[in-house]
Amino acid sequence: MFEVVILSVAFVFGIAARQLSLPPLVGFLAAGFALNAFGPNIGLPADAGPLLEHLAHLGVLLLLFTIGLKLNIRSLAEPVVLGSAFIHLTITCVLFTAGFVIFLSLPLDKAILLAIALSFSSTVLAAKVLESKRELRALHGRIAIGILIIQDLVALVVLSVYGGDSPSPWAVLVFLLPLLRPVLYWLMNAAQHDELLVLLGAVLAIAVGGMGFEAVGLSSEVGALVMGLLLAKHPRAQELSKALWGVKEVLLVSFFLQIGMAGLPDKEALVFAVILAVLLPFKGVLFFALLIAFRIRARNAFLGGLSLTAYSEFGLIVAASILPEWLVPLAITVALSFVIAAPLNRIAHQLFDRWENRLLRFERHARHPDEQPVDLGSATILVLGMGRTGNAAYDFFTDKGLSAVGIDSDPNKISTQRHVFYGDIEDVGFWHHLDIAQITAVTLATPELESKLIATRELREAGFTGHIIAGIHFQDEADPLHAAGVDQTYLLMTGAGIGIAEKTWECLQSPPL
């Protein structure tokens, strides 16, 4: 009965949110509050909370594990990540602490802990937003995730110091985990595909990373992330991430339900949450200012700052362990911040386009190395998106003797040997500094429809009159692309079928050996 109730209510509220052009997670949050208020009347067991919390925890572990699979550990050591994380944490804690002492008359120690809990940004929301837009490896995505990891490590330290728990002496063994990478690679190869690959990912994220780190007094969330990092360079890491996608998404529904079910607020809790929601833009503006100070362009600073503009679920973990009397007010605050931040992140690119002229005034002349203009050289064919489709197209062009160049926003796909460069094609500023005078044709091989539309519009507005051909996953993507200026669309699965048929035909024309 428990499963029937929560799944049905979550689905109904998720559909309602989608109809209002809101992300489904906003509906899941509302469903949590509805279950809290009316759950007993519709058959929800009174002891459902711990089970839901357990499922939510598993979803968070799988989410962090998949983030680790896509993360480059070197990005955490960048000055922009470390500097922005710690400066933001310091400024926010000082201001919030002063406010809590002055206006709420809290003791200094509790004011500091509450300020720390509210200084973190939501890992789950930011990761969900960036992942859904395939921006985890874009510059602003890498910076945001790096800052979140630093914050999570700070949260671990706070829990250890104030909670009275300290890591076990055995915790030093985690530094030996990189030595297990050959074993993990062998397991990946042995699991091959399908259900064994999914099971391997779950075991590594939940059992080895989650329970293993907890056993030595460390954060299970950090453990899941570390296990993903160890496999990030495996050739099939992305396949593993995609294999876990469905399981992770279902379990994360429990996470958003759990926030809503943390407790029904009283008047004081509602006032507290509303005031903190009013202060929420301060968090994003401060991140934007810090990223600009570290030579990040306005667009990436805006997108990165906006993705970090939500209070953190880790604040609830801190409150549950150290400030239990503040758990419900913080849960309402976190939920309200999600309701505000999720829709804004969905239209983040449109918001930047609207405010671009104002935001560009804050840019510094010096730039981050990943934001330098791209020189296409003498190439005549431009391939946008260097996944499997883009790579196949690039190889075809070079085999035919054509001069091709590739662009991708994932630094792991950059290669000087193959003439592939870093670039975010959804960044209008990227197109303003790109010389396309020699280009005669463009192949759009990016997975997202929105990125193909932006690239097409920018190319046509720049005066490009050559051919633009786009690969599409669904037939209904063709009309908006043609309206934007694409000459031809190519249904990728149909193309795969034609390719197989051509190979079969070649075999039929060849005499058997």
Residue pairs with C-beta under 8 A, 6 or more apart in sequence:
1 43
1 44
1 45
2 44
2 45
2 48
2 51
5 35
5 39
5 42
5 43
5 44
6 31
6 35
6 44
6 48
6 52
6 254
6 257
9 31
9 34
9 35
9 42
10 27
10 28
10 31
10 253
10 257
12 31
13 27
13 28
13 30
13 31
13 34
14 24
14 27
14 28
14 31
14 253
15 24
15 27
16 27
16 30
17 23
17 24
17 25
17 26
17 27
17 28
17 30
18 24
18 27
21 343
22 342
22 343
23 342
23 343
23 346
25 125
25 128
25 256
25 338
25 342
26 338
26 339
26 342
26 343
28 253
28 256
28 257
28 260
29 256
29 257
29 259
29 260
29 335
29 338
29 339
30 260
31 256
31 257
31 260
32 256
32 257
32 258
32 259
32 260
32 261
32 262
32 335
33 260
33 261
33 264
33 335
34 260
35 44
35 257
35 260
35 261
36 260
36 261
36 262
36 263
36 264
37 264
39 48
39 261
40 46
49 258
49 261
52 254
52 257
52 258
52 261
53 254
53 258
55 251
55 254
56 251
56 252
56 254
56 255
56 257
56 258
57 210
57 220
58 206
58 251
59 248
59 250
59 251
59 252
59 253
59 254
59 255
60 124
60 221
60 224
60 252
60 255
60 313
61 205
61 206
61 209
61 210
61 220
61 221
61 224
62 201
62 202
62 205
62 206
62 224
62 244
62 247
62 248
62 251
63 123
63 124
63 127
63 128
63 248
63 252
64 123
64 127
64 205
64 221
64 224
64 225
64 228
65 201
65 204
65 205
65 209
65 224
65 225
65 227
65 228
65 244
66 131
66 228
66 241
66 244
66 245
66 248
67 127
67 131
67 136
67 145
67 225
67 228
68 224
68 225
68 226
68 227
68 228
68 229
68 230
68 231
68 232
69 228
69 229
69 231
69 232
69 237
69 238
69 240
69 241
70 136
70 137
70 228
70 232
70 237
70 238
70 241
71 136
71 142
71 145
71 225
71 228
71 229
71 232
72 142
72 232
72 411
72 412
73 229
73 232
75 81
75 142
75 143
75 145
75 146
76 82
76 146
76 149
76 150
78 143
78 146
79 294
80 143
80 291
80 294
80 295
80 296
80 368
81 143
81 146
81 147
81 150
82 150
83 290
83 294
84 143
84 147
84 287
84 290
84 291
84 294
85 146
85 147
85 150
85 151
85 154
86 150
87 290
88 119
88 147
88 283
88 286
88 287
88 290
89 116
89 119
89 151
89 154
91 286
92 115
92 118
92 119
92 283
92 286
93 112
93 115
93 116
93 119
94 115
95 115
96 111
96 114
96 115
96 118
96 119
97 108
97 111
97 112
97 115
100 106
100 110
100 111
100 114
100 115
101 108
101 111
104 111
106 114
110 323
113 158
113 162
113 318
113 322
113 323
114 323
114 326
116 154
116 155
116 158
116 318
117 312
117 314
117 315
117 316
117 318
117 319
117 323
117 326
117 330
118 276
118 311
118 315
118 330
118 333
119 151
120 151
120 152
120 154
120 155
120 311
120 312
120 314
120 315
121 147
121 148
121 151
121 283
121 308
121 309
121 310
121 311
121 312
122 310
122 311
122 312
122 313
122 334
122 337
122 338
122 341
123 148
123 151
123 152
123 221
123 312
123 313
123 314
124 252
124 255
124 313
125 310
125 338
125 341
125 342
125 345
126 144
126 145
126 148
126 307
126 308
126 310
127 136
127 145
127 148
128 252
129 307
129 342
129 345
129 346
130 136
130 138
130 141
130 144
130 145
130 307
133 448
133 450
134 447
134 448
134 451
135 141
135 303
135 409
136 142
136 145
137 409
137 410
137 411
137 412
138 300
138 409
138 410
138 424
138 426
139 296
139 300
139 368
139 370
139 371
139 409
139 424
140 296
140 299
140 300
140 301
140 303
140 304
140 307
141 304
141 307
142 411
143 291
143 296
143 300
143 304
144 304
144 307
144 308
147 287
147 308
148 308
149 225
151 312
151 314
152 219
152 221
152 222
152 225
152 314
153 222
155 219
155 312
155 314
155 317
155 318
156 218
156 219
156 222
158 318
158 322
159 165
159 219
159 317
159 318
159 321
159 322
160 166
160 167
160 217
162 322
163 321
163 322
165 217
166 217
167 216
167 217
167 218
168 215
168 216
168 217
170 215
170 216
171 216
171 217
171 218
173 216
174 213
174 216
174 218
174 226
177 226
177 230
178 230
180 230
181 230
181 231
184 204
184 230
184 231
184 234
185 231
185 234
187 200
188 197
188 200
188 231
188 234
188 236
188 240
191 197
191 199
191 200
193 239
193 243
194 243
197 236
197 239
197 240
197 243
198 243
198 244
198 247
200 240
201 240
201 243
201 244
202 244
202 247
204 227
204 228
204 231
205 224
205 227
205 228
205 244
206 224
208 223
208 227
209 220
209 223
209 224
209 225
209 226
209 227
209 228
210 220
210 221
210 223
210 224
211 220
212 223
213 219
213 220
213 222
213 223
213 226
214 220
214 223
231 237
231 240
234 240
255 313
256 338
259 313
259 316
259 331
259 334
259 335
259 338
260 331
260 335
262 316
262 327
262 328
262 331
263 327
263 328
263 331
264 328
265 273
265 328
265 329
265 332
266 328
268 329
269 328
269 329
269 332
270 332
272 329
272 332
272 333
273 329
273 332
273 333
273 335
273 336
274 336
276 311
276 333
276 336
276 337
277 333
277 336
277 337
277 340
280 309
280 310
280 311
280 337
280 340
280 341
281 309
283 308
283 309
283 311
284 305
284 306
284 308
284 309
285 305
286 305
287 301
287 304
287 305
287 308
287 309
288 301
288 302
288 304
288 305
288 362
289 362
291 300
291 301
291 304
291 305
292 298
292 301
292 362
292 363
292 364
293 364
294 368
295 364
295 366
295 367
295 368
296 304
296 368
296 371
297 363
297 367
297 368
297 371
297 427
297 429
298 352
298 356
298 359
298 360
298 362
298 363
298 429
299 352
299 356
299 359
299 427
299 428
299 429
300 368
300 371
300 424
300 427
301 362
302 348
302 351
302 352
302 355
302 359
303 348
303 349
303 352
306 341
306 344
306 345
306 348
306 351
307 345
307 348
309 337
309 341
309 344
309 345
310 334
310 337
310 338
310 340
310 341
310 342
311 330
311 333
311 334
311 337
312 334
313 334
315 330
315 334
316 327
316 330
316 331
316 334
319 326
319 327
319 330
320 327
323 330
344 351
349 426
349 450
349 454
352 359
353 428
356 428
370 411
370 422
373 433
373 434
374 407
374 421
374 422
374 423
374 430
374 433
374 434
375 435
376 382
376 405
376 434
376 435
376 436
376 438
376 439
377 403
377 405
377 419
377 438
378 403
378 438
379 403
379 404
379 405
379 419
379 438
379 439
380 402
380 403
380 404
380 438
380 439
380 440
380 441
381 397
381 402
381 403
381 404
381 405
381 439
381 440
381 441
381 442
381 443
382 404
382 405
382 406
382 407
382 436
382 439
382 441
382 442
382 443
383 390
383 393
383 394
383 397
383 404
383 405
383 406
383 407
383 442
383 443
383 445
384 390
384 406
384 407
384 408
384 425
384 442
384 443
384 444
384 445
384 446
384 451
384 452
384 455
385 407
385 408
385 425
385 444
385 445
385 446
385 447
385 451
386 394
386 406
386 407
386 408
386 410
386 413
386 420
386 445
387 408
387 413
387 445
387 446
387 447
389 445
389 471
389 492
390 406
390 408
390 443
390 445
390 446
391 406
393 443
393 445
394 404
394 406
394 418
394 420
397 404
398 404
404 419
405 419
405 420
405 421
406 413
406 418
406 419
406 420
406 421
407 420
407 421
407 422
407 423
407 425
408 414
408 420
408 421
408 422
408 423
409 422
409 423
409 424
409 425
409 426
411 422
413 420
414 420
414 421
414 422
423 430
423 434
424 430
425 431
425 446
425 451
425 454
425 455
425 458
426 450
426 451
426 454
426 455
428 454
428 458
431 455
431 458
431 459
431 462
434 462
436 459
436 462
436 464
439 464
439 466
440 466
440 467
441 466
441 467
441 468
441 469
442 455
442 459
442 464
442 466
442 467
442 468
442 469
443 469
443 470
443 471
444 452
444 455
444 456
444 468
444 469
444 470
444 471
444 481
444 486
445 471
446 452
446 455
447 473
449 472
449 477
449 480
449 481
452 470
452 477
452 481
452 486
453 480
453 481
453 484
456 468
456 470
456 481
456 484
456 485
456 486
457 484
457 485
459 468
459 485
460 484
460 485
467 487
467 488
468 485
468 486
468 487
468 488
469 486
469 487
469 488
469 489
469 490
470 481
470 486
470 488
470 489
470 490
471 489
471 490
471 492
471 495
472 478
472 481
472 489
472 490
472 491
472 492
473 491
473 492
473 493
475 491
477 489
478 489
481 489
482 489
